[in-house]
C-alpha cells in the first residue's frame, strides 16, 4: 500500500481518522509543511547522488562519502523536525517563498550544507 507516497490519500486518511481537521489554518499549515518536507528530501537525495562515490571519479574516499551521507541525513532530519514544530502559517509561507533549498535549510537549521560538504571532502 503506497499510502504515504500520495499526499491526497494521506491527507484524506488523517482527516477521516480524526487526527486533523479538514479545513482552516491547520490543514493549510500541514500542506505547506508537506511541500517543504518534499523539497528538503529531494535536495538531500540530489546532493547524495551528486557526491556519490560513483559520480566523483576517485576524488572522494569511502570515509568522506560516509561523512557527507551522515551529515545530509542529520541535517535533513533536523530541518524536517523544526519545520514540523512551526505553528504559524505566516512563517511557513515565508519559508515557501524561499526559492533556493540550501538557503531554506540554512534559515531553518543554521547549517550551510554546501560549504560543510566541501569542508568534509577537502579533509
mmCIF file of the C-alpha atoms, coordinates in Angstrom:
data_MODEL
# 
_entry.id   MODEL 
# 
loop_
_atom_site.group_PDB 
_atom_site.id 
_atom_site.type_symbol 
_atom_site.label_atom_id 
_atom_site.label_alt_id 
_atom_site.label_comp_id 
_atom_site.label_asym_id 
_atom_site.label_entity_id 
_atom_site.label_seq_id 
_atom_site.pdbx_PDB_ins_code 
_atom_site.Cartn_x 
_atom_site.Cartn_y 
_atom_site.Cartn_z 
_atom_site.occupancy 
_atom_site.B_iso_or_equiv 
_atom_site.pdbx_formal_charge 
_atom_site.auth_seq_id 
_atom_site.auth_comp_id 
_atom_site.auth_asym_id 
_atom_site.auth_atom_id 
_atom_site.pdbx_PDB_model_num 
ATOM 1   C CA . UNK A 1 1   ? 0.000   0.000  0.000   1.00 0.00 ? 1   UNK A CA 1 
ATOM 2   C CA . UNK A 1 2   ? 1.567   3.248  -1.174  1.00 0.00 ? 2   UNK A CA 1 
ATOM 3   C CA . UNK A 1 3   ? -0.422  5.475  1.156   1.00 0.00 ? 3   UNK A CA 1 
ATOM 4   C CA . UNK A 1 4   ? 2.490   7.635  2.251   1.00 0.00 ? 4   UNK A CA 1 
ATOM 5   C CA . UNK A 1 5   ? 3.566   8.338  -1.341  1.00 0.00 ? 5   UNK A CA 1 
ATOM 6   C CA . UNK A 1 6   ? 0.313   10.089 -2.204  1.00 0.00 ? 6   UNK A CA 1 
ATOM 7   C CA . UNK A 1 7   ? -0.336  13.300 -0.255  1.00 0.00 ? 7   UNK A CA 1 
ATOM 8   C CA . UNK A 1 8   ? -4.009  13.386 -1.146  1.00 0.00 ? 8   UNK A CA 1 
ATOM 9   C CA . UNK A 1 9   ? -4.674  9.870  0.153   1.00 0.00 ? 9   UNK A CA 1 
ATOM 10  C CA . UNK A 1 10  ? -2.546  10.514 3.226   1.00 0.00 ? 10  UNK A CA 1 
ATOM 11  C CA . UNK A 1 11  ? -4.416  13.748 3.893   1.00 0.00 ? 11  UNK A CA 1 
ATOM 12  C CA . UNK A 1 12  ? -7.803  12.029 3.489   1.00 0.00 ? 12  UNK A CA 1 
ATOM 13  C CA . UNK A 1 13  ? -6.782  9.225  5.842   1.00 0.00 ? 13  UNK A CA 1 
ATOM 14  C CA . UNK A 1 14  ? -5.540  11.631 8.520   1.00 0.00 ? 14  UNK A CA 1 
ATOM 15  C CA . UNK A 1 15  ? -8.735  13.692 8.328   1.00 0.00 ? 15  UNK A CA 1 
ATOM 16  C CA . UNK A 1 16  ? -11.007 10.618 8.367   1.00 0.00 ? 16  UNK A CA 1 
ATOM 17  C CA . UNK A 1 17  ? -9.216  9.225  11.430  1.00 0.00 ? 17  UNK A CA 1 
ATOM 18  C CA . UNK A 1 18  ? -9.865  12.500 13.235  1.00 0.00 ? 18  UNK A CA 1 
ATOM 19  C CA . UNK A 1 19  ? -6.178  13.280 13.639  1.00 0.00 ? 19  UNK A CA 1 
ATOM 20  C CA . UNK A 1 20  ? -6.515  16.674 11.957  1.00 0.00 ? 20  UNK A CA 1 
ATOM 21  C CA . UNK A 1 21  ? -9.242  18.995 10.761  1.00 0.00 ? 21  UNK A CA 1 
ATOM 22  C CA . UNK A 1 22  ? -10.042 19.078 7.060   1.00 0.00 ? 22  UNK A CA 1 
ATOM 23  C CA . UNK A 1 23  ? -10.254 22.843 6.642   1.00 0.00 ? 23  UNK A CA 1 
ATOM 24  C CA . UNK A 1 24  ? -8.802  26.014 8.051   1.00 0.00 ? 24  UNK A CA 1 
ATOM 25  C CA . UNK A 1 25  ? -5.297  27.019 9.034   1.00 0.00 ? 25  UNK A CA 1 
ATOM 26  C CA . UNK A 1 26  ? -4.338  23.588 10.376  1.00 0.00 ? 26  UNK A CA 1 
ATOM 27  C CA . UNK A 1 27  ? -4.998  21.937 7.028   1.00 0.00 ? 27  UNK A CA 1 
ATOM 28  C CA . UNK A 1 28  ? -3.177  24.684 5.124   1.00 0.00 ? 28  UNK A CA 1 
ATOM 29  C CA . UNK A 1 29  ? -0.227  24.544 7.506   1.00 0.00 ? 29  UNK A CA 1 
ATOM 30  C CA . UNK A 1 30  ? 0.015   20.782 7.087   1.00 0.00 ? 30  UNK A CA 1 
ATOM 31  C CA . UNK A 1 31  ? 0.011   21.003 3.285   1.00 0.00 ? 31  UNK A CA 1 
ATOM 32  C CA . UNK A 1 32  ? 2.688   23.720 3.332   1.00 0.00 ? 32  UNK A CA 1 
ATOM 33  C CA . UNK A 1 33  ? 4.753   21.540 5.651   1.00 0.00 ? 33  UNK A CA 1 
ATOM 34  C CA . UNK A 1 34  ? 4.444   18.572 3.272   1.00 0.00 ? 34  UNK A CA 1 
ATOM 35  C CA . UNK A 1 35  ? 5.627   20.724 0.338   1.00 0.00 ? 35  UNK A CA 1 
ATOM 36  C CA . UNK A 1 36  ? 8.659   21.905 2.283   1.00 0.00 ? 36  UNK A CA 1 
ATOM 37  C CA . UNK A 1 37  ? 9.391   18.403 3.526   1.00 0.00 ? 37  UNK A CA 1 
ATOM 38  C CA . UNK A 1 38  ? 9.343   17.113 -0.051  1.00 0.00 ? 38  UNK A CA 1 
ATOM 39  C CA . UNK A 1 39  ? 11.713  19.898 -1.182  1.00 0.00 ? 39  UNK A CA 1 
ATOM 40  C CA . UNK A 1 40  ? 14.191  19.204 1.613   1.00 0.00 ? 40  UNK A CA 1 
ATOM 41  C CA . UNK A 1 41  ? 14.182  15.450 0.984   1.00 0.00 ? 41  UNK A CA 1 
ATOM 42  C CA . UNK A 1 42  ? 14.623  15.884 -2.773  1.00 0.00 ? 42  UNK A CA 1 
ATOM 43  C CA . UNK A 1 43  ? 17.508  18.313 -2.218  1.00 0.00 ? 43  UNK A CA 1 
ATOM 44  C CA . UNK A 1 44  ? 19.186  15.889 0.158   1.00 0.00 ? 44  UNK A CA 1 
ATOM 45  C CA . UNK A 1 45  ? 18.817  12.994 -2.298  1.00 0.00 ? 45  UNK A CA 1 
ATOM 46  C CA . UNK A 1 46  ? 20.140  15.155 -5.138  1.00 0.00 ? 46  UNK A CA 1 
ATOM 47  C CA . UNK A 1 47  ? 23.229  16.092 -3.137  1.00 0.00 ? 47  UNK A CA 1 
ATOM 48  C CA . UNK A 1 48  ? 23.803  12.471 -2.127  1.00 0.00 ? 48  UNK A CA 1 
ATOM 49  C CA . UNK A 1 49  ? 23.675  11.419 -5.768  1.00 0.00 ? 49  UNK A CA 1 
ATOM 50  C CA . UNK A 1 50  ? 25.942  14.294 -6.792  1.00 0.00 ? 50  UNK A CA 1 
ATOM 51  C CA . UNK A 1 51  ? 28.613  13.374 -4.257  1.00 0.00 ? 51  UNK A CA 1 
ATOM 52  C CA . UNK A 1 52  ? 28.284  9.606  -4.543  1.00 0.00 ? 52  UNK A CA 1 
ATOM 53  C CA . UNK A 1 53  ? 31.452  7.592  -4.965  1.00 0.00 ? 53  UNK A CA 1 
ATOM 54  C CA . UNK A 1 54  ? 30.430  6.537  -8.484  1.00 0.00 ? 54  UNK A CA 1 
ATOM 55  C CA . UNK A 1 55  ? 29.967  10.122 -9.722  1.00 0.00 ? 55  UNK A CA 1 
ATOM 56  C CA . UNK A 1 56  ? 33.093  11.637 -8.168  1.00 0.00 ? 56  UNK A CA 1 
ATOM 57  C CA . UNK A 1 57  ? 35.605  9.517  -10.131 1.00 0.00 ? 57  UNK A CA 1 
ATOM 58  C CA . UNK A 1 58  ? 38.064  8.741  -7.334  1.00 0.00 ? 58  UNK A CA 1 
ATOM 59  C CA . UNK A 1 59  ? 38.058  12.277 -5.917  1.00 0.00 ? 59  UNK A CA 1 
ATOM 60  C CA . UNK A 1 60  ? 36.198  11.200 -2.785  1.00 0.00 ? 60  UNK A CA 1 
ATOM 61  C CA . UNK A 1 61  ? 37.041  8.352  -0.431  1.00 0.00 ? 61  UNK A CA 1 
ATOM 62  C CA . UNK A 1 62  ? 34.567  5.974  1.149   1.00 0.00 ? 62  UNK A CA 1 
ATOM 63  C CA . UNK A 1 63  ? 35.024  7.538  4.599   1.00 0.00 ? 63  UNK A CA 1 
ATOM 64  C CA . UNK A 1 64  ? 34.496  11.053 3.190   1.00 0.00 ? 64  UNK A CA 1 
ATOM 65  C CA . UNK A 1 65  ? 31.350  9.890  1.429   1.00 0.00 ? 65  UNK A CA 1 
ATOM 66  C CA . UNK A 1 66  ? 30.079  8.291  4.650   1.00 0.00 ? 66  UNK A CA 1 
ATOM 67  C CA . UNK A 1 67  ? 30.649  11.597 6.479   1.00 0.00 ? 67  UNK A CA 1 
ATOM 68  C CA . UNK A 1 68  ? 28.781  13.510 3.764   1.00 0.00 ? 68  UNK A CA 1 
ATOM 69  C CA . UNK A 1 69  ? 25.932  10.986 3.819   1.00 0.00 ? 69  UNK A CA 1 
ATOM 70  C CA . UNK A 1 70  ? 25.632  11.137 7.615   1.00 0.00 ? 70  UNK A CA 1 
ATOM 71  C CA . UNK A 1 71  ? 25.759  14.944 7.608   1.00 0.00 ? 71  UNK A CA 1 
ATOM 72  C CA . UNK A 1 72  ? 22.993  15.142 4.995   1.00 0.00 ? 72  UNK A CA 1 
ATOM 73  C CA . UNK A 1 73  ? 20.809  12.655 6.877   1.00 0.00 ? 73  UNK A CA 1 
ATOM 74  C CA . UNK A 1 74  ? 21.183  14.526 10.171  1.00 0.00 ? 74  UNK A CA 1 
ATOM 75  C CA . UNK A 1 75  ? 20.593  17.919 8.548   1.00 0.00 ? 75  UNK A CA 1 
ATOM 76  C CA . UNK A 1 76  ? 17.516  16.652 6.684   1.00 0.00 ? 76  UNK A CA 1 
ATOM 77  C CA . UNK A 1 77  ? 16.049  15.221 9.893   1.00 0.00 ? 77  UNK A CA 1 
ATOM 78  C CA . UNK A 1 78  ? 16.837  18.385 11.856  1.00 0.00 ? 78  UNK A CA 1 
ATOM 79  C CA . UNK A 1 79  ? 15.235  20.602 9.200   1.00 0.00 ? 79  UNK A CA 1 
ATOM 80  C CA . UNK A 1 80  ? 12.087  18.481 8.884   1.00 0.00 ? 80  UNK A CA 1 
ATOM 81  C CA . UNK A 1 81  ? 11.685  18.295 12.664  1.00 0.00 ? 81  UNK A CA 1 
ATOM 82  C CA . UNK A 1 82  ? 11.961  22.055 13.034  1.00 0.00 ? 82  UNK A CA 1 
ATOM 83  C CA . UNK A 1 83  ? 9.550   22.665 10.157  1.00 0.00 ? 83  UNK A CA 1 
ATOM 84  C CA . UNK A 1 84  ? 7.061   20.298 11.778  1.00 0.00 ? 84  UNK A CA 1 
ATOM 85  C CA . UNK A 1 85  ? 7.196   22.320 15.005  1.00 0.00 ? 85  UNK A CA 1 
ATOM 86  C CA . UNK A 1 86  ? 6.148   25.571 13.294  1.00 0.00 ? 86  UNK A CA 1 
ATOM 87  C CA . UNK A 1 87  ? 2.581   26.553 14.166  1.00 0.00 ? 87  UNK A CA 1 
ATOM 88  C CA . UNK A 1 88  ? 2.483   29.928 12.383  1.00 0.00 ? 88  UNK A CA 1 
ATOM 89  C CA . UNK A 1 89  ? 1.152   29.826 8.840   1.00 0.00 ? 89  UNK A CA 1 
ATOM 90  C CA . UNK A 1 90  ? 2.821   33.166 8.039   1.00 0.00 ? 90  UNK A CA 1 
ATOM 91  C CA . UNK A 1 91  ? 6.245   31.767 8.999   1.00 0.00 ? 91  UNK A CA 1 
ATOM 92  C CA . UNK A 1 92  ? 5.609   28.694 6.864   1.00 0.00 ? 92  UNK A CA 1 
ATOM 93  C CA . UNK A 1 93  ? 4.661   30.923 3.906   1.00 0.00 ? 93  UNK A CA 1 
ATOM 94  C CA . UNK A 1 94  ? 7.946   32.811 4.350   1.00 0.00 ? 94  UNK A CA 1 
ATOM 95  C CA . UNK A 1 95  ? 9.809   29.517 4.037   1.00 0.00 ? 95  UNK A CA 1 
ATOM 96  C CA . UNK A 1 96  ? 7.768   28.503 0.973   1.00 0.00 ? 96  UNK A CA 1 
ATOM 97  C CA . UNK A 1 97  ? 8.772   31.800 -0.680  1.00 0.00 ? 97  UNK A CA 1 
ATOM 98  C CA . UNK A 1 98  ? 12.484  30.935 -0.402  1.00 0.00 ? 98  UNK A CA 1 
ATOM 99  C CA . UNK A 1 99  ? 13.400  29.514 -3.802  1.00 0.00 ? 99  UNK A CA 1 
ATOM 100 C CA . UNK A 1 100 ? 16.829  28.042 -3.017  1.00 0.00 ? 100 UNK A CA 1 
ATOM 101 C CA . UNK A 1 101 ? 16.537  24.913 -0.878  1.00 0.00 ? 101 UNK A CA 1 
ATOM 102 C CA . UNK A 1 102 ? 20.055  25.340 0.518   1.00 0.00 ? 102 UNK A CA 1 
ATOM 103 C CA . UNK A 1 103 ? 19.039  28.806 1.767   1.00 0.00 ? 103 UNK A CA 1 
ATOM 104 C CA . UNK A 1 104 ? 15.848  27.321 3.220   1.00 0.00 ? 104 UNK A CA 1 
ATOM 105 C CA . UNK A 1 105 ? 17.833  24.710 5.141   1.00 0.00 ? 105 UNK A CA 1 
ATOM 106 C CA . UNK A 1 106 ? 20.194  27.412 6.398   1.00 0.00 ? 106 UNK A CA 1 
ATOM 107 C CA . UNK A 1 107 ? 17.275  29.583 7.566   1.00 0.00 ? 107 UNK A CA 1 
ATOM 108 C CA . UNK A 1 108 ? 15.669  26.690 9.439   1.00 0.00 ? 108 UNK A CA 1 
ATOM 109 C CA . UNK A 1 109 ? 18.710  24.905 10.893  1.00 0.00 ? 109 UNK A CA 1 
ATOM 110 C CA . UNK A 1 110 ? 21.596  27.349 10.660  1.00 0.00 ? 110 UNK A CA 1 
ATOM 111 C CA . UNK A 1 111 ? 23.599  24.795 8.661   1.00 0.00 ? 111 UNK A CA 1 
ATOM 112 C CA . UNK A 1 112 ? 25.148  25.730 5.322   1.00 0.00 ? 112 UNK A CA 1 
ATOM 113 C CA . UNK A 1 113 ? 25.118  22.376 3.572   1.00 0.00 ? 113 UNK A CA 1 
ATOM 114 C CA . UNK A 1 114 ? 27.162  23.334 0.501   1.00 0.00 ? 114 UNK A CA 1 
ATOM 115 C CA . UNK A 1 115 ? 30.060  24.786 2.489   1.00 0.00 ? 115 UNK A CA 1 
ATOM 116 C CA . UNK A 1 116 ? 30.081  21.943 5.017   1.00 0.00 ? 116 UNK A CA 1 
ATOM 117 C CA . UNK A 1 117 ? 30.161  19.273 2.302   1.00 0.00 ? 117 UNK A CA 1 
ATOM 118 C CA . UNK A 1 118 ? 33.129  20.989 0.665   1.00 0.00 ? 118 UNK A CA 1 
ATOM 119 C CA . UNK A 1 119 ? 34.977  21.028 4.008   1.00 0.00 ? 119 UNK A CA 1 
ATOM 120 C CA . UNK A 1 120 ? 34.201  17.354 4.606   1.00 0.00 ? 120 UNK A CA 1 
ATOM 121 C CA . UNK A 1 121 ? 35.507  16.421 1.168   1.00 0.00 ? 121 UNK A CA 1 
ATOM 122 C CA . UNK A 1 122 ? 38.642  18.551 1.353   1.00 0.00 ? 122 UNK A CA 1 
ATOM 123 C CA . UNK A 1 123 ? 39.818  16.983 4.650   1.00 0.00 ? 123 UNK A CA 1 
# 
